[in-house]
Amino acid sequence: MLKSRNFWLAIIALIVLYLLPLGVSGYVLGLLTVAYYYAVAAMAWDLLFGFAGEVNFGPSFLVGLGAYTAAMLNHYAGTPIWLCLIAGAAAAVVGGVVLAVPALRLRGPYFGLVTLVAVLLLQNMIVLFSGLTGGEIGLDIPEVLSIDDHTNYWYALGFMTISGGLLWGLSKSSAGLILQASGQDATEAAALGFNVAKHKLAAFCISALFSGLAGGMLVFYLGTVSVGTVVDIAIGVQFIIAAVLGGRRTILGAAIGSIFLIVAGEILRPLGELSTFVVSAVALLVILFFPGGFLGALRPRGQG
């Protein structure tokens, strides 16, 4: 671990991020708080795609399940936040299993299509049961994590640090190596005696767990939940772009990509709709000319 370049990059980045509250405004802290929650969802997606080789086009399905479960429990039953977060994570895992068990039997692009359809179904259910979910308007949440910018920042940064550490450690473990082998060549991995389906299902469940937690934490920061904030396909696309932009199969890259997208989008906000075009164009250029993402571009020549 101590010989890993990404490990030391992560340590340096975390030191900078933990010192930021000493010199930036509450507005910047709020912006980064959202970016950190997005980063966890993007890191969870990278575990499934980067290592298991399964393209999940609907990460916002898992995030949305966790977010709406947590929000509705707090809105209607006044359930404590910590119990709502546990329930949201559990709902995301259950939903992930229900989706993954049949979907993982499919080959080629069909797995990705199933996950994309799942997002559309969840969106329609939220609108159809608007009396319970708040529909397109959404639900207000009576409790929030904190009303203090610094406290919310520490919650988000701590959550991202712990989640990133666990996901990175898992990716470097024997299970992570088996998962990576399964993603690169499932047939050969099965021939070596590994249970490919079991490892991919486990990866999906872990990805769902962290995605559901990220969704729950995000809505308890925002104080509201709606389709546009956690379930919309555009939100899921942002998670995917962040992971690919930062560097696939690195975990750390997903966090870097998320922070870049959120911060760049805000800096370019004065450009209006053109800001989305500029950020998207930069992302496209990086993906086309640096397939390894930001971290891949920093890798010395000759290293794989």
Residue pairs with C-beta under 8 A, 6 or more apart in sequence:
1 7
1 172
5 299
6 168
6 250
6 252
6 295
9 252
9 295
10 164
10 168
10 252
13 252
13 256
14 161
17 32
17 157
18 157
20 28
20 29
20 32
20 153
21 29
21 150
21 153
21 154
26 149
26 150
29 149
29 150
29 152
29 153
30 149
30 152
30 153
31 262
31 263
31 266
32 153
32 156
32 157
32 259
32 262
32 263
33 149
33 152
33 153
33 155
33 156
33 221
34 156
34 218
34 221
34 262
35 258
35 259
35 261
35 262
35 263
36 156
36 157
36 159
36 160
36 255
36 258
36 259
37 156
37 159
37 160
37 214
37 217
37 218
37 221
38 214
38 218
38 238
38 239
38 242
38 258
38 261
38 262
39 160
39 164
39 242
39 254
39 255
39 258
39 259
40 159
40 160
40 163
40 164
40 210
40 211
40 213
40 214
40 217
41 59
41 63
41 210
41 211
41 214
41 215
41 239
42 59
42 239
42 240
42 242
42 243
42 246
42 254
42 255
42 257
42 258
43 163
43 164
43 167
43 210
43 243
43 251
43 254
43 255
44 59
44 62
44 163
44 167
44 206
44 207
44 208
44 209
44 210
44 211
44 214
45 56
45 59
45 207
45 211
45 239
45 240
45 243
45 254
46 167
46 243
46 248
46 249
46 250
46 251
46 253
46 254
47 167
47 170
47 171
47 203
47 206
47 207
47 251
48 54
48 56
48 203
48 204
48 207
49 55
49 56
49 240
49 243
49 248
50 183
50 243
50 248
50 249
50 250
50 251
51 171
51 176
51 179
51 180
51 183
51 203
51 249
52 179
52 182
52 183
52 199
52 200
52 203
52 204
53 182
53 183
53 184
53 186
54 104
54 111
54 112
54 183
54 200
54 203
54 204
55 109
55 111
55 112
55 115
56 111
56 112
56 115
56 204
56 207
57 112
57 113
57 115
57 116
57 119
57 236
57 240
58 115
58 116
58 117
58 118
58 119
58 233
58 236
59 115
59 211
59 236
59 239
59 240
60 119
60 230
60 231
60 232
60 233
60 235
60 236
60 239
61 95
61 99
61 115
61 118
61 119
61 122
61 231
61 236
62 92
62 95
62 96
62 207
62 208
62 211
62 212
62 215
63 92
63 211
63 212
63 214
63 215
63 218
63 230
63 231
63 235
63 236
63 239
64 119
64 122
64 126
64 215
64 227
64 230
64 231
65 88
65 91
65 92
65 95
65 122
65 208
65 212
65 215
66 88
66 89
66 91
66 92
66 211
66 212
66 213
66 214
66 215
66 216
67 88
67 212
67 215
67 216
67 218
67 219
67 225
67 229
67 230
67 231
68 88
68 126
68 133
68 215
68 225
68 230
68 231
69 84
69 87
69 88
69 90
69 91
69 92
69 212
69 216
70 81
70 84
70 85
70 87
70 88
70 215
70 216
70 219
70 220
71 84
71 139
71 141
71 216
71 219
71 220
71 225
72 132
72 133
72 139
73 79
73 83
73 84
73 87
73 88
74 81
74 84
74 141
74 142
74 143
74 220
75 139
75 140
75 141
75 142
78 142
79 87
81 143
81 145
81 220
84 216
84 220
85 213
85 216
85 217
85 220
88 212
88 213
88 215
88 216
89 209
89 212
89 213
89 216
90 212
91 212
92 208
92 209
92 211
92 212
92 213
92 215
93 205
93 208
93 209
93 212
95 208
96 204
96 205
96 207
96 208
97 201
97 204
97 205
97 208
99 114
99 115
99 118
99 204
100 200
100 201
100 204
100 205
101 201
102 114
103 110
103 111
103 114
103 115
104 111
104 197
104 200
104 201
104 204
106 114
116 233
119 231
119 233
119 236
120 233
122 231
123 227
123 231
123 232
125 133
126 133
126 134
126 135
126 136
126 227
126 231
127 133
127 135
127 136
127 227
130 136
130 137
133 139
134 225
134 226
136 226
136 227
136 228
137 226
138 224
138 225
138 226
138 227
138 228
138 229
139 224
139 225
139 226
140 223
140 224
141 219
141 220
141 223
141 224
141 225
143 220
144 220
144 221
144 223
145 151
145 152
145 155
145 217
145 220
145 221
146 152
146 155
152 221
155 217
155 221
156 217
156 221
159 213
159 214
159 217
160 255
163 210
163 213
163 214
164 251
164 252
164 255
167 206
167 210
167 251
168 251
168 252
170 176
170 206
171 179
171 180
171 249
171 251
175 199
175 202
178 189
178 194
178 199
179 199
179 200
179 202
179 203
180 249
181 188
181 189
181 192
181 194
182 189
182 190
182 194
182 196
182 199
182 200
183 200
186 196
189 196
190 196
215 230
218 229
218 230
219 225
219 229
219 230
222 229
228 235
229 235
238 258
238 261
239 258
241 257
241 261
241 283
242 254
242 257
242 258
242 260
242 261
243 253
243 254
243 257
244 257
244 287
244 293
245 253
245 256
245 257
245 260
245 261
245 283
245 286
245 287
245 293
245 294
246 252
246 253
246 254
246 255
246 256
246 257
246 258
246 260
246 293
246 294
246 295
247 253
247 254
247 256
247 257
247 292
247 293
247 294
247 295
247 296
248 292
248 293
250 293
250 295
252 295
253 293
253 294
253 295
256 294
256 295
257 293
257 294
260 294
261 279
261 283
264 278
264 279
264 282
265 275
265 276
265 279
268 274
268 275
268 278
268 279
269 275
271 278
286 293
286 294
286 297
287 293
290 296
290 297
292 299
